[in-house]
Amino acid sequence: MLLIFFLKEKKQGRTLVFRNVILRAMPGDIHSDQTVANSSMLDADVTGISRLERTREERKRKIAELEAQGVETYQPVANPTHTAVESGESDGLAVTVAGRILSWRGHGKIQFADLHDQTGKIQLAFRFDDLSEKEFKLLSHIDTGDFIEASGTTFTTRAGERTVQVTKYTILTKAITPPPAQHQDFKDKEERLRKRYLDLIMNPEVKQVLDKRWAITQAVRQYLWSQKYQEVETPILQNLYGGTNAKPFTTHLNALDINMYLRVAPELYLKRLIVGGYERIFEVARNFRNEGMDQTHSPEFTMIEFYEAYADYNRIMERTEGMMKTVAQQVNGTLKIMVDTTEIDLSGQWARLTVAEALQKYENIDSETITDEEIAAILKQHKFQVKGVYSRNKALYAIFDHLVTGKLIQPTWIVDYPREISPLARQHRTKPGLVERFEGYIGGKEVFDGWSEIVSPQEQRRRFENEQKNMQAGDEEAQPLDEEFLDALSYGCPPLGGIGFGVDRLVMFLTNTWSIREVIAFPLMKPRE
């Protein structure tokens, strides 16, 4: 029953009339709180109290009333016997379910609620005849957002919905703030990402993407374990960053009064483990790069890197291709995926092209015969920048990176990169000036990056010294010279191949979700002002 009355207040010589709403728990309208939360009649009053604050106060009142009757509103444990999905499998099951109430409907002596747990939803039916008078009256103290445990027997309603006919229930947790009403869209992207917990409650497709993320990471682990790789851990807080071209985050360690860096990649420590005797290793690594943020890049992200002794870049490509096919089949049940609106077929042998062959095929540029003047003209026309110390090879790579990669739609390995942009990759065994590096492209986007590793400490030192020249020329992403790593290599490292790839990017591919913030549970957000 809804009772409305009017209050009058004298203020500055005027009579102000404003509305208030009082709701009482009556047999035909036991869920007054939801009415308060959604009522368009209940605006902020002269004291400035909002509808939401009134709802919170109403819920706190219910908690006090329950506790006054000896009802514990924050239980320490529950004992469900079935999940929501399991409860919906057949009629006649005796079940106990536990979860959050997200909707409530009904009238008089029968009430219906939707209970949600991690697996899905099951409808609950509360009948006056199945509960004690006290238990039925206390239903008025249950609101959307609350957690309850309910026991009963499953049946199918005339509307065809599998339901638990409740004979016993327990309030597990009282929620003070209500979730958004089911009929309202909780779709504002900024608000969703800031309140990810509400996003997960109100938008099931969000949870499906994150569920895929955890499944993808698990599938990669299982594949690498099946290939006899050992999972390891390396430091996140490092004295010196390295392992890729990236700008680091800097912090200060008070205990030693020294500056430290958050890792940009685990590579140099993983290689130390290879020197120490491990032969096949991988790490699921949280990395941090103090660079830009966009649809596919986040300053904090997850990578998987794996290394195999006695392997070169050809073998690592084969392992990675096998991994991608295995993971896609296991997670999606098919080797065909969508990238935007384009269907990609991961089956079969993936194409392999050198950087030079790709330039020739897609831009009709002959790397051998094109003149320096023609290269300069292309750079100027498209406003491409060459970082650090200029070289012809770096300029050709910049043209490839900007003009060709978006055209690599079906799975393609691009191999044999300029030495100047690959400070950790081994010199190509037959092509001077190039290295044995590969990148995997799918749908016009880079997914994988790996190479045959440098194991010669002298050659690695020369590469590091060249990076110092790039750093002095203004390249903030150039790598510093790491003497401790060079010392490790001096003790001897076997032939080695390795790769690194972003878990976030892999999830984006396998879910066709082209915003990195959507595939991270709690993405970095700019604080509200």
C-alpha positions as CSV (number, residue, x, y, z in Angstrom):
1,M,0.0,0.0,0.0
2,L,1.4,3.4,-0.9
3,L,0.5,6.3,1.4
4,I,1.2,9.9,0.2
5,F,0.9,12.9,2.4
6,F,1.9,16.5,2.1
7,L,4.0,18.6,4.5
8,K,3.9,22.4,4.7
9,E,6.9,24.4,5.8
10,K,7.1,28.2,6.4
11,K,10.2,29.6,4.7
12,Q,11.0,33.3,4.0
13,G,7.4,34.2,4.3
14,R,6.3,31.6,1.8
15,T,4.5,28.3,2.3
16,L,6.4,25.5,0.6
17,V,4.5,22.3,-0.2
18,F,6.6,19.2,-1.0
19,R,5.9,15.6,-1.5
20,N,7.1,12.8,0.6
21,V,6.4,9.1,0.3
22,I,5.9,6.6,3.2
23,L,5.7,3.0,2.3
24,R,4.5,0.2,4.5
25,A,5.0,-3.5,4.1
26,M,1.6,-4.7,3.2
27,P,0.6,-8.2,1.9
28,G,0.1,-6.9,-1.6
29,D,3.2,-4.7,-1.8
30,I,5.9,-6.1,0.3
31,H,8.9,-4.6,-1.5
32,S,8.6,-1.0,-0.6
33,D,12.3,-0.4,-1.0
34,Q,12.4,-1.0,-4.7
35,T,9.4,1.4,-5.1
36,V,11.4,4.0,-3.2
37,A,14.5,3.5,-5.4
38,N,12.6,3.8,-8.6
39,S,9.7,6.2,-7.8
40,S,9.7,9.3,-9.9
41,M,7.7,11.0,-7.2
42,L,10.5,10.9,-4.7
43,D,12.7,13.9,-5.6
44,A,15.3,15.5,-3.3
45,D,13.5,17.3,-0.5
46,V,14.3,20.7,1.0
47,T,17.0,19.1,3.1
48,G,18.8,18.0,0.0
49,I,18.3,14.3,0.6
50,S,18.3,12.4,-2.7
51,R,16.2,9.4,-3.7
52,L,19.3,7.2,-3.5
53,E,20.0,8.4,0.0
54,R,16.4,7.8,1.1
55,T,16.7,4.2,-0.3
56,R,19.9,3.6,1.7
57,E,18.2,4.9,4.9
58,E,15.2,2.7,4.3
59,R,17.5,-0.3,3.9
60,K,19.4,0.5,7.0
61,R,16.0,0.7,8.8
62,K,15.3,-2.8,7.6
63,I,18.6,-4.1,8.9
64,A,17.9,-2.6,12.3
65,E,14.4,-4.2,12.3
66,L,15.8,-7.6,11.3
67,E,18.5,-7.5,14.0
68,A,15.9,-6.4,16.6
69,Q,14.1,-9.7,15.8
70,G,17.3,-11.7,16.1
71,V,17.9,-12.1,12.4
72,E,21.6,-12.0,11.4
73,T,21.8,-9.8,8.3
74,Y,25.5,-10.7,7.4
75,Q,25.9,-14.4,7.7
76,P,29.3,-16.0,7.9
77,V,28.7,-19.0,5.6
78,A,26.2,-20.6,3.2
79,N,25.9,-24.2,2.0
80,P,24.4,-24.3,-1.5
81,T,24.0,-27.8,-2.9
82,H,23.3,-26.7,-6.5
83,T,24.2,-23.8,-8.8
84,A,21.5,-21.8,-10.5
85,V,22.1,-23.6,-13.8
86,E,22.1,-27.0,-12.1
87,S,18.9,-26.2,-10.4
88,G,17.3,-25.5,-13.8
89,E,18.1,-29.0,-15.3
90,S,15.0,-30.8,-14.2
91,D,11.8,-30.8,-12.1
92,G,11.6,-32.5,-8.7
93,L,15.1,-31.7,-7.6
94,A,15.6,-30.9,-3.9
95,V,18.1,-28.0,-4.0
96,T,19.6,-25.3,-1.9
97,V,20.8,-22.3,-3.9
98,A,22.6,-19.1,-2.9
99,G,23.1,-15.9,-4.8
100,R,22.0,-12.3,-5.4
101,I,18.4,-11.2,-5.9
102,L,18.1,-9.0,-8.9
103,S,14.4,-8.7,-9.4
104,W,11.2,-9.3,-7.4
105,R,7.6,-9.5,-8.5
106,G,4.3,-10.9,-7.5
107,H,1.3,-10.0,-5.4
108,G,-0.4,-11.1,-2.3
109,K,0.4,-14.6,-1.1
110,I,2.8,-15.6,-3.8
111,Q,6.1,-13.7,-4.7
112,F,8.7,-14.4,-7.3
113,A,12.3,-13.5,-7.4
114,D,15.3,-14.0,-9.7
115,L,18.4,-15.3,-8.0
116,H,21.7,-14.9,-9.8
117,D,24.9,-16.8,-9.1
118,Q,28.1,-17.2,-11.1
119,T,26.5,-19.7,-13.4
120,G,23.3,-17.8,-14.3
121,K,19.8,-17.3,-13.0
122,I,17.0,-19.4,-11.4
123,Q,13.5,-18.2,-10.4
124,L,12.4,-18.6,-6.8
125,A,8.7,-18.8,-5.8
126,F,7.7,-17.9,-2.2
127,R,4.1,-19.0,-1.3
128,F,2.4,-18.1,1.9
129,D,1.3,-21.7,2.4
130,D,4.9,-23.0,2.2
131,L,6.4,-20.6,4.8
132,S,5.6,-19.7,8.4
133,E,3.8,-16.4,8.9
134,K,6.9,-14.8,10.2
135,E,9.0,-16.0,7.3
136,F,6.6,-14.7,4.8
137,K,6.3,-11.3,6.5
138,L,10.1,-11.0,6.6
139,L,10.2,-11.2,2.8
140,S,9.3,-7.5,2.9
141,H,12.8,-6.9,4.2
142,I,14.5,-8.5,1.2
143,D,15.6,-6.1,-1.5
144,T,17.3,-6.2,-4.9
145,G,21.0,-6.6,-4.4
146,D,20.6,-8.8,-1.3
147,F,22.1,-12.3,-1.1
148,I,20.0,-15.1,0.2
149,E,20.1,-18.9,0.5
150,A,16.9,-20.7,-0.5
151,S,15.9,-24.4,-0.2
152,G,13.1,-26.1,-2.0
153,T,12.0,-28.3,-4.9
154,T,12.2,-27.4,-8.5
155,F,9.2,-27.3,-10.8
156,T,8.2,-25.7,-14.1
157,T,5.6,-22.8,-14.1
158,R,2.8,-22.6,-16.6
159,A,4.9,-19.9,-18.3
160,G,7.5,-22.6,-18.8
161,E,10.2,-21.3,-16.4
162,R,12.1,-23.7,-14.2
163,T,11.6,-22.5,-10.6
164,V,12.5,-23.4,-7.0
165,Q,9.4,-23.6,-4.8
166,V,11.0,-22.3,-1.6
167,T,10.3,-23.9,1.8
168,K,13.1,-22.3,3.7
169,Y,15.3,-19.2,3.1
170,T,18.1,-17.3,4.9
171,I,19.1,-13.7,4.4
172,L,22.9,-13.9,3.8
173,T,23.8,-10.2,3.1
174,K,21.8,-7.1,3.1
175,A,22.8,-4.6,0.4
176,I,22.6,-1.0,1.4
177,T,22.8,0.5,-2.0
178,P,20.5,-0.9,-4.7
179,P,21.8,-2.0,-8.1
180,P,20.4,-0.1,-11.1
181,A,16.9,-1.1,-11.9
182,Q,16.6,-3.9,-14.4
183,H,14.6,-1.7,-16.8
184,Q,17.3,1.0,-16.8
185,D,20.3,0.7,-19.1
186,F,23.6,0.7,-17.3
187,K,25.5,1.4,-20.5
188,D,27.6,4.6,-20.0
189,K,31.1,3.4,-20.7
190,E,32.9,5.6,-18.3
191,E,30.5,4.7,-15.5
192,R,30.6,1.0,-16.3
193,L,34.4,0.8,-16.2
194,R,34.7,2.8,-13.0
195,K,32.1,0.6,-11.3
196,R,33.1,-2.7,-12.9
197,Y,31.3,-4.6,-10.1
198,L,28.0,-3.1,-11.2
199,D,28.9,-3.7,-14.8
200,L,29.4,-7.4,-14.1
201,I,26.0,-7.5,-12.3
202,M,24.0,-5.7,-14.9
203,N,25.6,-6.6,-18.2
204,P,26.1,-10.4,-18.6
205,E,28.1,-10.0,-21.8
206,V,30.8,-8.2,-19.8
207,K,31.3,-11.3,-17.6
208,Q,31.3,-13.5,-20.6
209,V,34.3,-11.6,-22.0
210,L,36.2,-11.8,-18.7
211,D,35.3,-15.5,-18.4
212,K,36.9,-16.0,-21.9
213,R,40.0,-14.1,-20.7
214,W,40.6,-16.5,-17.8
215,A,39.9,-19.5,-20.0
216,I,42.3,-18.2,-22.7
217,T,45.1,-17.8,-20.1
218,Q,44.4,-21.2,-18.7
219,A,44.4,-22.7,-22.2
220,V,47.8,-21.1,-23.1
221,R,49.2,-22.5,-19.8
222,Q,47.9,-26.0,-20.6
223,Y,49.4,-25.9,-24.1
224,L,52.8,-24.8,-22.9
225,W,52.8,-27.4,-20.1
226,S,51.9,-30.1,-22.7
227,Q,55.0,-29.0,-24.6
228,K,57.2,-29.5,-21.4
229,Y,57.6,-25.8,-20.5
230,Q,58.1,-24.9,-16.9
231,E,56.2,-21.9,-15.6
232,V,58.4,-19.5,-13.6
233,E,58.4,-16.0,-12.0
234,T,60.8,-13.1,-12.4
235,P,61.0,-9.7,-10.6
236,I,58.6,-6.9,-11.3
237,L,60.6,-4.3,-9.4
238,Q,64.0,-4.0,-11.1
239,N,67.3,-2.1,-10.8
240,L,67.4,-1.7,-14.6
241,Y,64.6,-2.1,-17.1
242,G,65.0,-3.9,-20.4
243,G,63.7,-6.6,-22.7
244,T,62.0,-4.4,-25.2
245,N,62.0,-0.8,-26.5
246,A,59.7,1.0,-24.0
247,K,59.6,3.9,-21.6
248,P,59.5,2.7,-18.0
249,F,57.8,3.8,-14.8
250,T,60.3,5.0,-12.2
251,T,59.9,4.6,-8.5
252,H,62.1,4.9,-5.4
253,L,63.0,2.3,-2.9
254,N,63.3,4.0,0.5
255,A,65.1,1.1,2.2
256,L,68.1,1.3,-0.1
257,D,67.6,5.0,-1.1
258,I,67.8,4.0,-4.8
259,N,65.6,4.5,-7.9
260,M,63.9,1.4,-9.3
261,Y,61.9,0.5,-12.3
262,L,58.7,-1.4,-12.9
263,R,59.4,-4.1,-15.5
264,V,58.7,-3.4,-19.1
265,A,59.3,-7.1,-20.0
266,P,60.5,-10.2,-18.3
267,E,62.9,-11.2,-21.1
268,L,66.3,-10.5,-19.6
269,Y,65.5,-12.4,-16.4
270,L,64.0,-15.3,-18.2
271,K,67.2,-15.6,-20.2
272,R,69.2,-15.6,-17.0
273,L,67.2,-18.7,-16.0
274,I,68.2,-20.3,-19.4
275,V,71.8,-19.6,-18.5
276,G,71.2,-21.2,-15.2
277,G,70.1,-24.5,-16.8
278,Y,66.4,-24.3,-17.6
279,E,65.6,-25.2,-21.1
280,R,61.9,-24.5,-21.7
281,I,60.3,-21.8,-19.6
282,F,57.4,-19.3,-19.7
283,E,56.0,-16.6,-17.5
284,V,52.6,-14.9,-17.3
285,A,53.9,-11.4,-16.6
286,R,52.4,-8.1,-15.5
287,N,54.3,-5.4,-17.4
288,F,54.2,-1.6,-17.1
289,R,55.1,0.9,-19.8
290,N,54.9,4.6,-19.3
291,E,53.5,5.3,-22.7
292,G,50.3,6.2,-24.4
293,M,46.8,4.8,-23.9
294,D,44.5,4.0,-26.7
295,Q,42.1,1.3,-27.9
296,T,44.8,-1.4,-27.9
297,H,47.4,-0.2,-25.4
298,S,47.3,0.1,-21.6
299,P,50.2,1.2,-19.3
300,E,49.6,-1.9,-17.2
301,F,49.0,-5.1,-19.1
302,T,49.7,-8.9,-19.1
303,M,52.2,-10.7,-21.4
304,I,53.2,-14.2,-21.8
305,E,56.8,-14.9,-22.8
306,F,58.3,-18.3,-23.5
307,Y,61.8,-19.4,-24.3
308,E,63.2,-22.7,-25.6
309,A,66.8,-23.7,-25.6
310,Y,68.3,-25.2,-28.8
311,A,65.4,-23.6,-30.9
312,D,65.5,-20.8,-33.5
313,Y,62.7,-18.5,-34.7
314,N,61.3,-21.1,-37.1
315,R,60.6,-23.5,-34.3
316,I,59.1,-20.8,-32.1
317,M,56.8,-19.7,-34.9
318,E,55.7,-23.4,-35.3
319,R,55.0,-23.6,-31.5
320,T,53.1,-20.3,-31.5
321,E,51.0,-21.3,-34.5
322,G,50.1,-24.5,-32.8
323,M,49.3,-22.7,-29.6
324,M,47.0,-20.2,-31.3
325,K,45.1,-23.0,-33.0
326,T,44.8,-25.1,-29.9
327,V,43.6,-22.2,-27.7
328,A,41.1,-20.9,-30.3
329,Q,39.6,-24.4,-30.7
330,Q,39.4,-25.0,-27.0
331,V,37.9,-21.6,-26.1
332,N,35.7,-20.9,-29.1
333,G,35.2,-24.4,-30.5
334,T,36.3,-23.3,-33.9
335,L,39.3,-22.1,-35.9
336,K,37.3,-19.4,-37.5
337,I,37.2,-16.1,-35.7
338,M,35.8,-12.7,-36.5
339,V,38.0,-9.6,-36.5
340,D,35.6,-6.7,-36.7
341,T,33.4,-7.9,-39.5
342,T,36.0,-10.0,-41.3
343,E,36.1,-13.8,-40.9
344,I,39.6,-15.1,-40.2
345,D,40.5,-18.8,-40.7
346,L,43.3,-19.9,-38.4
347,S,43.6,-23.4,-39.9
348,G,46.2,-24.5,-42.4
349,Q,49.8,-23.4,-42.7
350,W,50.1,-19.6,-42.1
351,A,51.8,-17.6,-44.8
352,R,55.4,-16.3,-44.3
353,L,56.7,-13.2,-45.9
354,T,59.9,-11.2,-45.3
355,V,59.5,-7.5,-44.6
356,A,60.9,-6.8,-48.1
357,E,58.5,-9.3,-49.7
358,A,55.5,-7.7,-47.9
359,L,56.6,-4.2,-49.2
360,Q,56.8,-5.5,-52.7
361,K,53.5,-7.4,-52.5
362,Y,51.4,-4.7,-50.9
363,E,53.0,-1.4,-51.9
364,N,55.0,-2.3,-55.0
365,I,58.2,-1.1,-53.2
366,D,61.5,-2.9,-54.1
367,S,63.7,-2.6,-51.1
368,E,66.8,-3.1,-53.2
369,T,66.2,-0.6,-56.0
370,I,64.2,2.2,-54.3
371,T,66.4,5.3,-53.9
372,D,67.0,7.3,-50.8
373,E,65.2,10.2,-52.3
374,E,62.1,8.1,-53.0
375,I,62.1,6.8,-49.4
376,A,62.4,10.4,-48.1
377,A,59.4,11.4,-50.4
378,I,57.2,8.6,-49.0
379,L,58.1,9.6,-45.4
380,K,57.3,13.2,-46.1
381,Q,54.1,12.5,-47.9
382,H,52.7,10.4,-45.0
383,K,54.5,12.3,-42.2
384,F,56.2,9.1,-40.9
385,Q,58.8,9.5,-38.2
386,V,62.0,7.5,-37.8
387,K,63.0,7.3,-34.1
388,G,66.5,7.7,-33.0
389,V,69.4,7.5,-35.5
390,Y,68.2,7.4,-39.1
391,S,69.0,4.5,-41.3
392,R,67.7,3.3,-44.7
393,N,66.5,0.0,-43.1
394,K,64.6,1.8,-40.3
395,A,63.0,4.1,-42.8
396,L,61.8,1.1,-44.9
397,Y,60.5,-0.5,-41.8
398,A,58.5,2.6,-40.9
399,I,56.9,2.5,-44.3
400,F,56.1,-1.2,-43.8
401,D,54.7,-0.6,-40.3
402,H,52.4,2.2,-41.4
403,L,51.3,1.1,-44.9
404,V,51.4,-2.7,-45.0
405,T,50.5,-4.1,-41.6
406,G,46.8,-3.1,-41.9
407,K,46.6,-5.2,-45.1
408,L,47.7,-8.5,-43.5
409,I,44.3,-9.9,-42.9
410,Q,44.6,-13.7,-42.9
411,P,47.2,-15.1,-40.5
412,T,50.7,-14.1,-41.7
413,W,54.2,-14.4,-40.3
414,I,56.4,-11.4,-41.2
415,V,60.1,-12.3,-40.9
416,D,63.6,-10.9,-41.2
417,Y,63.6,-7.5,-39.7
418,P,66.2,-4.7,-39.8
419,R,68.9,-5.1,-37.1
420,E,68.5,-1.5,-36.0
421,I,65.0,-2.0,-34.6
422,S,65.7,-5.4,-33.0
423,P,68.4,-5.0,-30.3
424,L,67.9,-8.5,-28.8
425,A,67.4,-10.5,-32.0
426,R,70.2,-12.7,-33.5
427,Q,71.9,-11.6,-36.7
428,H,70.4,-13.3,-39.7
429,R,72.5,-16.3,-40.7
430,T,72.4,-15.4,-44.5
431,K,71.1,-11.8,-44.8
432,P,73.5,-9.0,-43.7
433,G,71.8,-6.1,-41.9
434,L,68.8,-8.2,-40.9
435,V,67.9,-10.3,-37.9
436,E,66.0,-13.5,-37.4
437,R,62.9,-11.9,-36.0
438,F,59.2,-12.6,-36.7
439,E,55.9,-10.9,-36.0
440,G,52.4,-12.6,-36.4
441,Y,49.6,-10.5,-38.0
442,I,45.9,-11.4,-38.0
443,G,43.2,-9.1,-39.2
444,G,45.7,-6.4,-39.9
445,K,46.8,-6.3,-36.3
446,E,50.1,-7.5,-34.7
447,V,49.6,-10.4,-32.2
448,F,53.0,-12.0,-31.8
449,D,56.6,-10.9,-31.7
450,G,59.6,-13.1,-31.3
451,W,63.1,-14.0,-32.6
452,S,66.2,-16.2,-32.5
453,E,68.0,-14.8,-29.4
454,I,71.5,-13.3,-29.2
455,V,73.6,-15.6,-27.0
456,S,77.0,-13.9,-27.8
457,P,77.9,-11.4,-25.0
458,Q,80.1,-9.5,-27.4
459,E,77.3,-9.1,-30.0
460,Q,74.8,-8.2,-27.3
461,R,77.1,-5.5,-26.0
462,R,77.4,-4.0,-29.5
463,R,73.6,-3.9,-29.8
464,F,73.3,-2.3,-26.4
465,E,75.9,0.3,-27.4
466,N,73.9,1.1,-30.5
467,E,70.8,1.6,-28.4
468,Q,72.7,4.2,-26.4
469,K,73.2,6.2,-29.6
470,N,69.5,6.0,-30.2
471,M,68.8,7.1,-26.6
472,Q,71.2,10.1,-27.1
473,A,69.4,10.9,-30.4
474,G,66.1,11.3,-28.4
475,D,64.6,7.8,-28.5
476,E,63.0,7.5,-25.0
477,E,62.2,3.8,-25.7
478,A,65.8,2.7,-26.4
479,Q,67.2,0.1,-24.0
480,P,69.9,0.9,-21.5
481,L,73.1,-1.2,-21.3
482,D,72.7,-4.0,-18.8
483,E,76.1,-5.1,-17.5
484,E,74.6,-7.8,-15.2
485,F,72.8,-9.4,-18.1
486,L,76.0,-9.3,-20.2
487,D,77.8,-10.9,-17.3
488,A,75.3,-13.7,-17.3
489,L,75.7,-14.3,-21.0
490,S,79.4,-14.5,-20.6
491,Y,79.0,-17.8,-18.7
492,G,77.5,-19.4,-21.8
493,C,73.9,-19.6,-23.1
494,P,72.6,-22.3,-25.5
495,P,71.0,-21.5,-28.9
496,L,67.7,-20.0,-28.0
497,G,64.4,-18.9,-29.4
498,G,61.7,-16.9,-27.7
499,I,58.5,-14.9,-28.1
500,G,56.3,-12.4,-26.2
501,F,52.7,-11.7,-26.7
502,G,50.0,-9.7,-24.9
503,V,47.2,-11.6,-23.2
504,D,45.0,-8.6,-23.5
505,R,45.5,-8.5,-27.3
506,L,44.9,-12.2,-27.6
507,V,41.6,-11.9,-25.7
508,M,40.6,-9.0,-28.0
509,F,41.1,-11.3,-31.0
510,L,39.4,-14.3,-29.7
511,T,36.3,-12.3,-28.4
512,N,36.3,-9.7,-31.2
513,T,36.3,-7.0,-28.5
514,W,38.3,-4.0,-29.8
515,S,38.8,-2.0,-26.7
516,I,41.5,-3.1,-24.4
517,R,39.7,-1.6,-21.4
518,E,36.8,-4.0,-22.0
519,V,39.0,-7.1,-21.6
520,I,40.7,-5.9,-18.4
521,A,38.8,-6.5,-15.2
522,F,39.8,-3.1,-13.7
523,P,41.3,-0.9,-16.4
524,L,43.2,2.2,-15.5
525,M,40.9,5.3,-15.4
526,K,41.7,8.9,-15.0
527,P,40.5,10.0,-11.5
528,R,37.4,12.1,-11.4
529,E,38.1,15.8,-10.8
